[in-house]
């Protein structure tokens, strides 16, 4: 796709976890307390967190993302032999103030200054998203914080992407969706969004029906693609 595909969009919608917020920073902040299994625990936590959202959606057994995150952490701690309720509480608390990736704040500020409409579309519970965005100083930059709490299913269900189109009062093709997750990009592209895959870790593409319109190494690489920055 050409760069004009994104420059014609009227809103930029961002996945939260792994795209704006570094999910690895939760364990990293408590690495000394977690010990030698820190990296394994962090990876397992994220893996099970994603799996539980998909499985609960398929089962029709919704629990909010805070509950899912806690369940995934319990699994990861059990698997790595960490039976420490105090450490668990601290790890959950860090999820409310995750670090942003280095380029996030400046990129969002630039997009906002250029007059673009910005939103978060996340599986995260509303209080989690607000807390993390407030902690990192980016909350005021967003026109909408859109979560799945009322819908009671998770991405990549098409109804989740429809939420963003409805809230922003735009057609899907008028929205550029940014995510670090290839499966999320496939779901958003299938729904009809323009998509930018933020592939910081150079993962191979997913074998699904829709590929990203553009593949970028960081959110800041969006900015050169927008040839008409004065457009709202």
N, CA and C atoms as a LAMMPS dump frame, in Angstrom:
ITEM: TIMESTEP
0
ITEM: NUMBER OF ATOMS
696
ITEM: BOX BOUNDS ff ff ff
-5.0000000000000000e+02 5.0000000000000000e+02
-5.0000000000000000e+02 5.0000000000000000e+02
-5.0000000000000000e+02 5.0000000000000000e+02
ITEM: ATOMS id mol type element x y z
1 1 1 N 0.843 -1.198 0
2 1 2 C 0 0 0
3 1 3 C 0.88 1.251 0
4 2 1 N 0.374 2.312 -0.555
5 2 2 C 1.139 3.551 -0.574
6 2 3 C 0.915 4.319 0.713
7 3 1 N 1.807 5.271 0.943
8 3 2 C 1.689 6.075 2.148
9 3 3 C 0.398 6.874 2.177
10 4 1 N -0.195 7.144 1.009
11 4 2 C -1.427 7.939 0.96
12 4 3 C -2.602 7.214 1.592
13 5 1 N -2.521 5.892 1.721
14 5 2 C -3.587 5.139 2.374
15 5 3 C -3.779 5.621 3.81
16 6 1 N -2.69 5.886 4.521
17 6 2 C -2.794 6.362 5.889
18 6 3 C -3.013 7.864 5.967
19 7 1 N -2.43 8.609 5.06
20 7 2 C -2.554 10.061 5.138
21 7 3 C -3.972 10.539 4.888
22 8 1 N -4.796 9.682 4.284
23 8 2 C -6.186 10.063 4.049
24 8 3 C -7.099 9.719 5.225
25 9 1 N -6.543 9.091 6.262
26 9 2 C -7.364 8.695 7.407
27 9 3 C -7.695 9.893 8.289
28 10 1 N -8.848 9.841 8.921
29 10 2 C -9.311 10.947 9.752
30 10 3 C -9.077 10.718 11.237
31 11 1 N -8.712 9.505 11.609
32 11 2 C -8.435 9.204 13.019
33 11 3 C -7.366 8.123 13.094
34 12 1 N -6.585 8.206 14.166
35 12 2 C -5.546 7.21 14.435
36 12 3 C -5.886 6.536 15.759
37 13 1 N -6.107 5.233 15.669
38 13 2 C -6.554 4.446 16.81
39 13 3 C -5.443 3.465 17.182
40 14 1 N -5.161 3.383 18.478
41 14 2 C -4.01 2.623 18.943
42 14 3 C -4.425 1.501 19.881
43 15 1 N -3.894 0.311 19.638
44 15 2 C -3.895 -0.717 20.658
45 15 3 C -3.053 -0.198 21.824
46 16 1 N -3.308 -0.699 23.027
47 16 2 C -2.605 -0.194 24.209
48 16 3 C -1.4 -1.044 24.581
49 17 1 N -1.641 -2.3 24.945
50 17 2 C -0.605 -3.131 25.557
51 17 3 C 0.297 -3.754 24.498
52 18 1 N 1.571 -3.399 24.565
53 18 2 C 2.542 -3.825 23.574
54 18 3 C 2.72 -2.823 22.457
55 19 1 N 1.792 -1.88 22.334
56 19 2 C 1.851 -0.859 21.283
57 19 3 C 2.217 0.495 21.875
58 20 1 N 1.427 0.96 22.832
59 20 2 C 1.758 2.174 23.578
60 20 3 C 2.56 1.838 24.842
61 21 1 N 2.1 0.819 25.55
62 21 2 C 2.667 0.469 26.854
63 21 3 C 3.499 -0.807 26.752
64 22 1 N 4.674 -0.762 27.354
65 22 2 C 5.6 -1.888 27.348
66 22 3 C 5.197 -2.871 28.441
67 23 1 N 4.545 -3.974 28.058
68 23 2 C 4.064 -4.927 29.052
69 23 3 C 5.215 -5.584 29.817
70 24 1 N 6.372 -5.629 29.208
71 24 2 C 7.528 -6.195 29.892
72 24 3 C 8.03 -5.353 31.039
73 25 1 N 7.624 -4.085 31.075
74 25 2 C 8.12 -3.198 32.132
75 25 3 C 7.546 -3.544 33.493
76 26 1 N 6.421 -4.291 33.524
77 26 2 C 5.828 -4.667 34.811
78 26 3 C 6.797 -5.528 35.613
79 27 1 N 7.286 -6.58 34.992
80 27 2 C 8.241 -7.46 35.674
81 27 3 C 9.605 -6.787 35.786
82 28 1 N 9.988 -6.02 34.768
83 28 2 C 11.304 -5.37 34.794
84 28 3 C 11.47 -4.475 36.017
85 29 1 N 10.395 -3.815 36.424
86 29 2 C 10.478 -2.923 37.581
87 29 3 C 10.711 -3.691 38.878
88 30 1 N 10.401 -4.981 38.88
89 30 2 C 10.538 -5.801 40.081
90 30 3 C 11.471 -6.992 39.83
91 31 1 N 12.39 -6.805 38.904
92 31 2 C 13.272 -7.904 38.492
93 31 3 C 14.028 -8.507 39.669
94 32 1 N 14.551 -7.683 40.554
95 32 2 C 15.315 -8.209 41.688
96 32 3 C 14.447 -9.085 42.587
97 33 1 N 13.204 -8.666 42.776
98 33 2 C 12.302 -9.443 43.631
99 33 3 C 11.864 -10.738 42.963
100 34 1 N 11.707 -10.711 41.646
101 34 2 C 11.279 -11.912 40.929
102 34 3 C 12.422 -12.912 40.815
103 35 1 N 13.63 -12.414 40.568
104 35 2 C 14.791 -13.29 40.511
105 35 3 C 15.077 -13.835 39.119
106 36 1 N 15.746 -14.991 39.086
107 36 2 C 16.262 -15.544 37.837
108 36 3 C 15.167 -15.897 36.833
109 37 1 N 13.963 -16.104 37.304
110 37 2 C 12.869 -16.486 36.407
111 37 3 C 12.107 -15.281 35.857
112 38 1 N 12.668 -14.094 35.981
113 38 2 C 11.935 -12.876 35.606
114 38 3 C 11.502 -12.886 34.148
115 39 1 N 12.411 -13.203 33.249
116 39 2 C 12.077 -13.158 31.825
117 39 3 C 11.034 -14.217 31.473
118 40 1 N 11.19 -15.408 32.033
119 40 2 C 10.231 -16.482 31.762
120 40 3 C 8.866 -16.138 32.325
121 41 1 N 8.829 -15.603 33.525
122 41 2 C 7.551 -15.227 34.127
123 41 3 C 6.862 -14.149 33.29
124 42 1 N 7.629 -13.152 32.847
125 42 2 C 7.057 -12.067 32.048
126 42 3 C 6.459 -12.59 30.75
127 43 1 N 7.187 -13.481 30.07
128 43 2 C 6.7 -14.023 28.803
129 43 3 C 5.458 -14.885 29.011
130 44 1 N 5.468 -15.714 30.05
131 44 2 C 4.311 -16.551 30.343
132 44 3 C 3.093 -15.716 30.71
133 45 1 N 3.305 -14.688 31.484
134 45 2 C 2.215 -13.807 31.897
135 45 3 C 1.508 -13.227 30.679
136 46 1 N 2.285 -12.702 29.743
137 46 2 C 1.703 -12.116 28.547
138 46 3 C 1.038 -13.178 27.675
139 47 1 N 1.69 -14.325 27.516
140 47 2 C 1.122 -15.393 26.701
141 47 3 C -0.233 -15.829 27.221
142 48 1 N -0.322 -16.093 28.52
143 48 2 C -1.581 -16.576 29.082
144 48 3 C -2.643 -15.475 29.113
145 49 1 N -2.213 -14.244 29.288
146 49 2 C -3.156 -13.121 29.255
147 49 3 C -3.877 -13.075 27.91
148 50 1 N -3.123 -13.183 26.825
149 50 2 C -3.725 -13.191 25.494
150 50 3 C -4.584 -14.438 25.288
151 51 1 N -4.051 -15.597 25.652
152 51 2 C -4.804 -16.837 25.462
153 51 3 C -6.136 -16.803 26.196
154 52 1 N -6.142 -16.278 27.405
155 52 2 C -7.38 -16.26 28.184
156 52 3 C -8.427 -15.331 27.58
157 53 1 N -7.992 -14.227 26.951
158 53 2 C -8.983 -13.371 26.284
159 53 3 C -9.625 -14.113 25.118
160 54 1 N -8.812 -14.798 24.334
161 54 2 C -9.367 -15.529 23.183
162 54 3 C -10.265 -16.67 23.65
163 55 1 N -9.793 -17.43 24.625
164 55 2 C -10.565 -18.584 25.088
165 55 3 C -11.877 -18.156 25.742
166 56 1 N -11.836 -17.113 26.536
167 56 2 C -13.07 -16.639 27.167
168 56 3 C -14.06 -16.134 26.115
169 57 1 N -13.548 -15.48 25.071
170 57 2 C -14.438 -15.032 23.99
171 57 3 C -15.099 -16.225 23.317
172 58 1 N -14.323 -17.251 23.016
173 58 2 C -14.872 -18.435 22.354
174 58 3 C -15.863 -19.169 23.248
175 59 1 N -15.586 -19.179 24.545
176 59 2 C -16.46 -19.871 25.493
177 59 3 C -17.706 -19.073 25.847
178 60 1 N -17.72 -17.781 25.514
179 60 2 C -18.806 -16.92 25.963
180 60 3 C -18.786 -16.73 27.463
181 61 1 N -17.589 -16.668 28.03
182 61 2 C -17.395 -16.608 29.48
183 61 3 C -16.536 -15.393 29.816
184 62 1 N -17.083 -14.203 29.601
185 62 2 C -16.308 -12.973 29.733
186 62 3 C -15.943 -12.676 31.186
187 63 1 N -14.691 -12.278 31.385
188 63 2 C -14.238 -11.643 32.621
189 63 3 C -13.403 -10.455 32.193
190 64 1 N -13.439 -9.367 32.944
191 64 2 C -12.729 -8.169 32.484
192 64 3 C -11.222 -8.392 32.498
193 65 1 N -10.512 -7.48 31.841
194 65 2 C -9.078 -7.664 31.592
195 65 3 C -8.259 -7.636 32.877
196 66 1 N -8.742 -6.957 33.876
197 66 2 C -8.037 -6.969 35.167
198 66 3 C -8.071 -8.379 35.76
199 67 1 N -9.226 -9.015 35.687
200 67 2 C -9.351 -10.388 36.175
201 67 3 C -8.495 -11.337 35.349
202 68 1 N -8.556 -11.196 34.025
203 68 2 C -7.769 -12.031 33.131
204 68 3 C -6.277 -11.854 33.397
205 69 1 N -5.857 -10.617 33.615
206 69 2 C -4.444 -10.333 33.884
207 69 3 C -4.002 -10.994 35.182
208 70 1 N -4.852 -10.962 36.191
209 70 2 C -4.541 -11.619 37.452
210 70 3 C -4.49 -13.132 37.309
211 71 1 N -5.429 -13.698 36.569
212 71 2 C -5.429 -15.145 36.347
213 71 3 C -4.172 -15.585 35.595
214 72 1 N -3.794 -14.799 34.59
215 72 2 C -2.592 -15.121 33.815
216 72 3 C -1.34 -15.033 34.682
217 73 1 N -1.3 -14.04 35.56
218 73 2 C -0.159 -13.921 36.468
219 73 3 C -0.102 -15.104 37.425
220 74 1 N -1.246 -15.523 37.928
221 74 2 C -1.277 -16.68 38.828
222 74 3 C -0.712 -17.915 38.133
223 75 1 N -1.087 -18.117 36.879
224 75 2 C -0.566 -19.247 36.119
225 75 3 C 0.952 -19.132 35.987
226 76 1 N 1.421 -17.936 35.587
227 76 2 C 2.857 -17.733 35.364
228 76 3 C 3.654 -17.922 36.652
229 77 1 N 3.116 -17.426 37.766
230 77 2 C 3.815 -17.569 39.039
231 77 3 C 3.84 -19.032 39.48
232 78 1 N 2.748 -19.741 39.25
233 78 2 C 2.704 -21.159 39.591
234 78 3 C 3.708 -21.941 38.746
235 79 1 N 3.761 -21.615 37.459
236 79 2 C 4.655 -22.327 36.539
237 79 3 C 6.123 -22.08 36.869
238 80 1 N 6.434 -20.91 37.405
239 80 2 C 7.819 -20.573 37.727
240 80 3 C 8.142 -20.753 39.211
241 81 1 N 7.203 -21.314 39.956
242 81 2 C 7.469 -21.619 41.358
243 81 3 C 7.494 -20.426 42.286
244 82 1 N 6.761 -19.381 41.941
245 82 2 C 6.724 -18.165 42.773
246 82 3 C 5.429 -18.131 43.572
247 83 1 N 5.493 -18.542 44.832
248 83 2 C 4.305 -18.556 45.697
249 83 3 C 4.424 -17.393 46.672
250 84 1 N 4.17 -16.197 46.176
251 84 2 C 4.424 -14.993 46.974
252 84 3 C 3.293 -13.999 46.747
253 85 1 N 2.298 -13.957 47.631
254 85 2 C 1.164 -13.044 47.436
255 85 3 C 1.552 -11.572 47.478
256 86 1 N 2.584 -11.23 48.226
257 86 2 C 3.034 -9.834 48.267
258 86 3 C 3.619 -9.434 46.917
259 87 1 N 4.451 -10.306 46.35
260 87 2 C 5.012 -10.04 45.021
261 87 3 C 3.909 -9.975 43.973
262 88 1 N 2.937 -10.86 44.07
263 88 2 C 1.814 -10.825 43.131
264 88 3 C 1.11 -9.474 43.172
265 89 1 N 0.827 -8.996 44.357
266 89 2 C 0.137 -7.71 44.498
267 89 3 C 0.962 -6.575 43.892
268 90 1 N 2.263 -6.622 44.094
269 90 2 C 3.13 -5.573 43.541
270 90 3 C 3.165 -5.636 42.016
271 91 1 N 3.209 -6.84 41.455
272 91 2 C 3.217 -6.981 40.002
273 91 3 C 1.913 -6.473 39.388
274 92 1 N 0.797 -6.787 40.007
275 92 2 C -0.474 -6.277 39.515
276 92 3 C -0.524 -4.752 39.593
277 93 1 N -0.002 -4.209 40.643
278 93 2 C 0.007 -2.75 40.806
279 93 3 C 0.836 -2.083 39.71
280 94 1 N 1.949 -2.709 39.324
281 94 2 C 2.781 -2.109 38.276
282 94 3 C 2.052 -2.048 36.944
283 95 1 N 1.062 -2.922 36.743
284 95 2 C 0.34 -2.924 35.475
285 95 3 C -0.505 -1.669 35.301
286 96 1 N -0.708 -0.949 36.365
287 96 2 C -1.463 0.31 36.29
288 96 3 C -0.579 1.5 35.939
289 97 1 N 0.733 1.281 35.867
290 97 2 C 1.657 2.38 35.54
291 97 3 C 2.796 1.874 34.665
292 98 1 N 2.444 1.127 33.632
293 98 2 C 3.444 0.597 32.705
294 98 3 C 4.182 1.719 32
295 99 1 N 5.438 1.466 31.651
296 99 2 C 6.207 2.423 30.861
297 99 3 C 5.664 2.47 29.434
298 100 1 N 5.722 3.639 28.816
299 100 2 C 5.477 3.724 27.378
300 100 3 C 6.786 3.434 26.649
301 101 1 N 6.673 3.025 25.389
302 101 2 C 7.862 2.884 24.56
303 101 3 C 8.452 4.273 24.297
304 102 1 N 9.768 4.366 24.032
305 102 2 C 10.449 5.67 24
306 102 3 C 9.852 6.703 23.053
307 103 1 N 9.312 6.257 21.908
308 103 2 C 8.851 7.207 20.898
309 103 3 C 7.387 7.594 21.045
310 104 1 N 6.69 6.991 22.003
311 104 2 C 5.234 7.121 22.056
312 104 3 C 4.777 8.544 22.355
313 105 1 N 5.299 9.134 23.403
314 105 2 C 4.792 10.438 23.847
315 105 3 C 4.991 11.497 22.766
316 106 1 N 6.186 11.559 22.206
317 106 2 C 6.464 12.572 21.178
318 106 3 C 5.607 12.344 19.934
319 107 1 N 5.445 11.091 19.542
320 107 2 C 4.628 10.804 18.362
321 107 3 C 3.179 11.22 18.561
322 108 1 N 2.617 10.867 19.708
323 108 2 C 1.225 11.241 19.982
324 108 3 C 1.062 12.761 20.048
325 109 1 N 2.001 13.429 20.689
326 109 2 C 1.937 14.894 20.756
327 109 3 C 1.979 15.513 19.358
328 110 1 N 2.812 14.968 18.487
329 110 2 C 2.909 15.491 17.126
330 110 3 C 1.621 15.26 16.355
331 111 1 N 1.08 14.051 16.44
332 111 2 C -0.174 13.754 15.75
333 111 3 C -1.299 14.651 16.244
334 112 1 N -1.347 14.871 17.554
335 112 2 C -2.389 15.727 18.123
336 112 3 C -2.224 17.164 17.652
337 113 1 N -0.987 17.649 17.633
338 113 2 C -0.721 19.02 17.189
339 113 3 C -1.072 19.217 15.718
340 114 1 N -0.998 18.143 14.948
341 114 2 C -1.34 18.208 13.528
342 114 3 C -2.854 18.166 13.295
343 115 1 N -3.615 17.989 14.361
344 115 2 C -5.067 18.035 14.249
345 115 3 C -5.751 16.694 14.069
346 116 1 N -5.021 15.604 14.265
347 116 2 C -5.612 14.286 14.092
348 116 3 C -6.433 13.891 15.321
349 117 1 N -7.5 13.143 15.086
350 117 2 C -8.293 12.553 16.153
351 117 3 C -7.593 11.284 16.611
352 118 1 N -7.429 11.117 17.931
353 118 2 C -6.706 9.977 18.484
354 118 3 C -7.587 9.198 19.452
355 119 1 N -7.414 7.88 19.456
356 119 2 C -8.175 7.034 20.381
357 119 3 C -7.364 5.791 20.721
358 120 1 N -7.668 5.218 21.865
359 120 2 C -7.189 3.893 22.236
360 120 3 C -8.344 2.917 22.038
361 121 1 N -8.044 1.766 21.43
362 121 2 C -8.995 0.661 21.343
363 121 3 C -8.298 -0.566 21.904
364 122 1 N -8.739 -1.005 23.069
365 122 2 C -7.991 -2.028 23.799
366 122 3 C -8.916 -3.046 24.445
367 123 1 N -8.364 -4.236 24.641
368 123 2 C -9.029 -5.231 25.465
369 123 3 C -8.983 -4.862 26.941
370 124 1 N -8.152 -3.902 27.303
371 124 2 C -7.966 -3.524 28.694
372 124 3 C -9.231 -2.987 29.337
373 125 1 N -9.36 -3.223 30.638
374 125 2 C -10.457 -2.619 31.399
375 125 3 C -10.26 -1.112 31.455
376 126 1 N -11.358 -0.384 31.504
377 126 2 C -11.288 1.084 31.42
378 126 3 C -10.394 1.671 32.516
379 127 1 N -10.523 1.182 33.748
380 127 2 C -9.72 1.769 34.817
381 127 3 C -8.231 1.499 34.611
382 128 1 N -7.879 0.365 34.008
383 128 2 C -6.482 0.062 33.717
384 128 3 C -5.92 1.016 32.673
385 129 1 N -6.692 1.256 31.633
386 129 2 C -6.238 2.127 30.549
387 129 3 C -6.08 3.563 31.016
388 130 1 N -7.054 4.037 31.763
389 130 2 C -6.985 5.417 32.264
390 130 3 C -5.794 5.58 33.198
391 131 1 N -5.588 4.606 34.076
392 131 2 C -4.476 4.688 35.018
393 131 3 C -3.133 4.714 34.299
394 132 1 N -2.937 3.822 33.345
395 132 2 C -1.667 3.759 32.621
396 132 3 C -1.441 5.016 31.784
397 133 1 N -2.491 5.495 31.123
398 133 2 C -2.364 6.692 30.298
399 133 3 C -2.092 7.93 31.15
400 134 1 N -2.75 7.999 32.299
401 134 2 C -2.527 9.129 33.208
402 134 3 C -1.104 9.101 33.764
403 135 1 N -0.644 7.912 34.145
404 135 2 C 0.693 7.763 34.713
405 135 3 C 1.775 8.2 33.739
406 136 1 N 1.553 7.943 32.453
407 136 2 C 2.555 8.288 31.448
408 136 3 C 2.339 9.665 30.83
409 137 1 N 1.302 10.372 31.251
410 137 2 C 1.084 11.742 30.794
411 137 3 C 0.458 11.86 29.417
412 138 1 N -0.206 10.809 28.933
413 138 2 C -0.775 10.867 27.587
414 138 3 C -2.304 10.85 27.577
415 139 1 N -2.932 10.786 28.727
416 139 2 C -4.389 10.648 28.776
417 139 3 C -5.091 11.776 28.033
418 140 1 N -4.63 13 28.215
419 140 2 C -5.311 14.165 27.629
420 140 3 C -5.19 14.221 26.109
421 141 1 N -4.329 13.411 25.526
422 141 2 C -4.131 13.436 24.081
423 141 3 C -5.212 12.668 23.326
424 142 1 N -5.981 11.857 24.029
425 142 2 C -6.942 10.98 23.36
426 142 3 C -8.354 11.547 23.409
427 143 1 N -9.01 11.456 22.252
428 143 2 C -10.416 11.85 22.168
429 143 3 C -11.325 10.772 22.749
430 144 1 N -10.885 9.525 22.673
431 144 2 C -11.684 8.403 23.167
432 144 3 C -10.758 7.347 23.77
433 145 1 N -11.179 6.765 24.886
434 145 2 C -10.579 5.558 25.432
435 145 3 C -11.653 4.479 25.312
436 146 1 N -11.471 3.566 24.384
437 146 2 C -12.518 2.602 24.032
438 146 3 C -12.087 1.214 24.499
439 147 1 N -12.922 0.595 25.327
440 147 2 C -12.604 -0.735 25.833
441 147 3 C -13.792 -1.661 25.615
442 148 1 N -13.625 -2.92 25.991
443 148 2 C -14.614 -3.951 25.661
444 148 3 C -15.533 -4.285 26.835
445 149 1 N -15.468 -3.536 27.909
446 149 2 C -16.196 -3.896 29.128
447 149 3 C -17.696 -4.092 28.89
448 150 1 N -18.305 -3.202 28.129
449 150 2 C -19.75 -3.313 27.88
450 150 3 C -20.07 -4.378 26.834
451 151 1 N -19.19 -4.533 25.871
452 151 2 C -19.407 -5.502 24.795
453 151 3 C -19.262 -6.945 25.286
454 152 1 N -18.348 -7.152 26.221
455 152 2 C -18.11 -8.461 26.842
456 152 3 C -17.613 -9.524 25.865
457 153 1 N -16.748 -9.1 24.974
458 153 2 C -15.93 -10.002 24.172
459 153 3 C -14.652 -9.268 23.824
460 154 1 N -13.678 -9.977 23.302
461 154 2 C -12.35 -9.4 23.094
462 154 3 C -11.964 -9.373 21.621
463 155 1 N -11.023 -8.483 21.293
464 155 2 C -10.387 -8.545 19.982
465 155 3 C -9.771 -9.936 19.807
466 156 1 N -9.832 -10.453 18.578
467 156 2 C -10.133 -9.775 17.316
468 156 3 C -11.578 -9.928 16.823
469 157 1 N -12.553 -10.023 17.71
470 157 2 C -13.95 -10.082 17.255
471 157 3 C -14.291 -8.781 16.514
472 158 1 N -14.951 -8.863 15.36
473 158 2 C -15.272 -7.653 14.594
474 158 3 C -16.065 -6.617 15.376
475 159 1 N -16.886 -7.053 16.32
476 159 2 C -17.689 -6.103 17.088
477 159 3 C -16.825 -5.133 17.892
478 160 1 N -15.622 -5.567 18.261
479 160 2 C -14.736 -4.675 19.015
480 160 3 C -14.26 -3.524 18.121
481 161 1 N -13.869 -3.843 16.905
482 161 2 C -13.429 -2.79 15.979
483 161 3 C -14.602 -1.88 15.601
484 162 1 N -15.799 -2.453 15.541
485 162 2 C -16.989 -1.64 15.264
486 162 3 C -17.204 -0.588 16.341
487 163 1 N -16.834 -0.93 17.585
488 163 2 C -16.941 0.047 18.673
489 163 3 C -16.216 1.341 18.329
490 164 1 N -15.006 1.21 17.786
491 164 2 C -14.216 2.41 17.458
492 164 3 C -14.879 3.21 16.345
493 165 1 N -15.357 2.52 15.313
494 165 2 C -16.037 3.224 14.224
495 165 3 C -17.262 3.958 14.742
496 166 1 N -18.013 3.316 15.629
497 166 2 C -19.215 3.939 16.182
498 166 3 C -18.874 5.137 17.066
499 167 1 N -17.904 4.967 17.957
500 167 2 C -17.545 6.045 18.886
501 167 3 C -16.976 7.251 18.154
502 168 1 N -16.204 6.994 17.095
503 168 2 C -15.571 8.085 16.35
504 168 3 C -16.458 8.608 15.226
505 169 1 N -17.569 7.905 14.968
506 169 2 C -18.52 8.277 13.914
507 169 3 C -17.818 8.388 12.56
508 170 1 N -17.048 7.337 12.252
509 170 2 C -16.306 7.279 11.001
510 170 3 C -16.514 5.925 10.343
511 171 1 N -16.319 5.894 9.037
512 171 2 C -16.295 4.63 8.324
513 171 3 C -14.977 3.916 8.623
514 172 1 N -14.97 2.575 8.605
515 172 2 C -13.736 1.853 8.905
516 172 3 C -12.528 2.309 8.094
517 173 1 N -12.717 2.575 6.803
518 173 2 C -11.593 2.958 5.938
519 173 3 C -11.045 4.345 6.252
520 174 1 N -11.753 5.099 7.104
521 174 2 C -11.267 6.416 7.523
522 174 3 C -10.395 6.338 8.773
523 175 1 N -10.214 5.131 9.293
524 175 2 C -9.484 4.933 10.541
525 175 3 C -8.196 4.173 10.274
526 176 1 N -7.085 4.712 10.783
527 176 2 C -5.815 3.994 10.773
528 176 3 C -5.621 3.36 12.141
529 177 1 N -5.442 2.045 12.152
530 177 2 C -5.302 1.302 13.402
531 177 3 C -3.869 0.835 13.552
532 178 1 N -3.269 1.147 14.704
533 178 2 C -1.882 0.8 14.984
534 178 3 C -1.818 -0.245 16.097
535 179 1 N -1.132 -1.343 15.843
536 179 2 C -0.957 -2.365 16.866
537 179 3 C 0.381 -3.06 16.667
538 180 1 N 0.942 -3.527 17.775
539 180 2 C 2.167 -4.324 17.718
540 180 3 C 1.87 -5.804 17.53
541 181 1 N 0.612 -6.173 17.596
542 181 2 C 0.21 -7.574 17.529
543 181 3 C -0.275 -7.926 16.129
544 182 1 N 0.406 -8.879 15.499
545 182 2 C 0.032 -9.247 14.145
546 182 3 C -1.387 -9.773 14.041
547 183 1 N -1.836 -10.521 15.041
548 183 2 C -3.215 -11.054 15.025
549 183 3 C -4.242 -9.923 15.119
550 184 1 N -3.889 -8.857 15.856
551 184 2 C -4.771 -7.7 16.006
552 184 3 C -4.854 -6.931 14.69
553 185 1 N -3.728 -6.804 14.028
554 185 2 C -3.695 -6.162 12.709
555 185 3 C -4.545 -6.947 11.714
556 186 1 N -4.455 -8.278 11.763
557 186 2 C -5.268 -9.101 10.864
558 186 3 C -6.751 -8.897 11.135
559 187 1 N -7.123 -8.855 12.412
560 187 2 C -8.522 -8.639 12.761
561 187 3 C -9.018 -7.274 12.327
562 188 1 N -8.195 -6.248 12.541
563 188 2 C -8.586 -4.887 12.167
564 188 3 C -8.673 -4.73 10.656
565 189 1 N -7.739 -5.347 9.937
566 189 2 C -7.777 -5.286 8.481
567 189 3 C -8.967 -6.025 7.909
568 190 1 N -9.282 -7.154 8.502
569 190 2 C -10.469 -7.919 8.097
570 190 3 C -11.733 -7.095 8.294
571 191 1 N -11.772 -6.31 9.371
572 191 2 C -12.937 -5.468 9.64
573 191 3 C -13.043 -4.32 8.642
574 192 1 N -11.918 -3.814 8.171
575 192 2 C -11.948 -2.727 7.194
576 192 3 C -11.102 -1.521 7.541
577 193 1 N -10.412 -1.546 8.691
578 193 2 C -9.499 -0.454 9.042
579 193 3 C -8.282 -0.467 8.123
580 194 1 N -7.686 0.7 7.925
581 194 2 C -6.312 0.786 7.443
582 194 3 C -5.419 0.394 8.615
583 195 1 N -4.313 -0.253 8.353
584 195 2 C -3.543 -0.804 9.46
585 195 3 C -2.052 -0.527 9.338
586 196 1 N -1.451 -0.245 10.492
587 196 2 C 0.001 -0.093 10.603
588 196 3 C 0.479 -1.045 11.699
589 197 1 N 1.24 -2.033 11.297
590 197 2 C 1.793 -3.001 12.244
591 197 3 C 3.091 -2.442 12.813
592 198 1 N 3.109 -2.213 14.128
593 198 2 C 4.309 -1.693 14.79
594 198 3 C 5.131 -2.899 15.235
595 199 1 N 5.977 -3.357 14.339
596 199 2 C 6.698 -4.609 14.532
597 199 3 C 8.104 -4.332 15.068
598 200 1 N 8.158 -3.901 16.328
599 200 2 C 9.441 -3.525 16.931
600 200 3 C 10.405 -4.697 17.017
601 201 1 N 9.883 -5.881 17.243
602 201 2 C 10.754 -7.04 17.458
603 201 3 C 10.941 -7.894 16.205
604 202 1 N 10.522 -7.352 15.046
605 202 2 C 10.742 -8.008 13.76
606 202 3 C 10.205 -9.447 13.731
607 203 1 N 8.967 -9.583 14.165
608 203 2 C 8.3 -10.878 14.129
609 203 3 C 7.884 -11.221 12.7
610 204 1 N 7.827 -12.513 12.363
611 204 2 C 7.307 -12.892 11.044
612 204 3 C 5.814 -12.585 10.957
613 205 1 N 5.328 -12.408 9.74
614 205 2 C 3.917 -12.085 9.575
615 205 3 C 3.049 -13.282 9.952
616 206 1 N 1.852 -12.976 10.435
617 206 2 C 0.891 -14.017 10.746
618 206 3 C 0.311 -14.6 9.458
619 207 1 N -0.004 -15.872 9.49
620 207 2 C -0.616 -16.534 8.328
621 207 3 C -2.135 -16.437 8.446
622 208 1 N -2.621 -15.219 8.312
623 208 2 C -4.048 -14.939 8.376
624 208 3 C -4.456 -14.172 7.123
625 209 1 N -5.729 -13.876 6.995
626 209 2 C -6.246 -13.419 5.701
627 209 3 C -5.907 -11.977 5.36
628 210 1 N -5.529 -11.178 6.346
629 210 2 C -5.243 -9.772 6.079
630 210 3 C -3.866 -9.388 6.607
631 211 1 N -3.106 -8.703 5.764
632 211 2 C -1.794 -8.203 6.15
633 211 3 C -1.872 -6.701 6.374
634 212 1 N -0.878 -6.173 7.07
635 212 2 C -0.833 -4.741 7.357
636 212 3 C -0.657 -3.924 6.078
637 213 1 N -1.266 -2.741 6.07
638 213 2 C -1.014 -1.811 4.97
639 213 3 C 0.433 -1.331 4.991
640 214 1 N 0.954 -1.086 6.2
641 214 2 C 2.362 -0.72 6.359
642 214 3 C 2.915 -1.439 7.58
643 215 1 N 4.193 -1.769 7.532
644 215 2 C 4.898 -2.381 8.657
645 215 3 C 5.99 -1.421 9.091
646 216 1 N 5.946 -1.035 10.376
647 216 2 C 6.846 -0.007 10.892
648 216 3 C 7.642 -0.538 12.077
649 217 1 N 8.818 0.033 12.295
650 217 2 C 9.655 -0.371 13.419
651 217 3 C 9.328 0.349 14.707
652 218 1 N 8.528 1.407 14.63
653 218 2 C 8.13 2.173 15.796
654 218 3 C 7.032 3.141 15.409
655 219 1 N 6.321 3.659 16.405
656 219 2 C 5.219 4.577 16.106
657 219 3 C 5.69 5.85 15.418
658 220 1 N 6.914 6.286 15.71
659 220 2 C 7.422 7.515 15.103
660 220 3 C 7.524 7.406 13.581
661 221 1 N 7.603 6.185 13.069
662 221 2 C 7.681 6.017 11.616
663 221 3 C 6.353 6.303 10.914
664 222 1 N 5.306 6.509 11.691
665 222 2 C 4.042 6.964 11.107
666 222 3 C 4.174 8.361 10.506
667 223 1 N 4.905 9.216 11.189
668 223 2 C 4.877 10.646 10.874
669 223 3 C 5.308 10.973 9.445
670 224 1 N 6.374 10.365 8.914
671 224 2 C 6.748 10.679 7.527
672 224 3 C 5.73 10.21 6.495
673 225 1 N 4.835 9.31 6.882
674 225 2 C 3.839 8.8 5.946
675 225 3 C 2.657 9.738 5.759
676 226 1 N 2.552 10.718 6.637
677 226 2 C 1.369 11.587 6.608
678 226 3 C 1.687 12.834 5.806
679 227 1 N 1.32 12.771 4.549
680 227 2 C 1.733 13.835 3.624
681 227 3 C 0.869 15.073 3.741
682 228 1 N -0.238 14.973 4.465
683 228 2 C -1.147 16.108 4.597
684 228 3 C -1.441 16.342 6.057
685 229 1 N -0.438 16.83 6.862
686 229 2 C -0.582 16.9 8.3
687 229 3 C -1.596 17.899 8.81
688 230 1 N -2.079 18.785 7.961
689 230 2 C -3.056 19.777 8.425
690 230 3 C -4.477 19.243 8.393
691 231 1 N -4.64 18.031 7.803
692 231 2 C -5.966 17.466 7.648
693 231 3 C -6.492 16.946 8.987
694 232 1 N -7.757 17.187 9.281
695 232 2 C -8.371 16.646 10.503
696 232 3 C -8.959 15.293 10.211
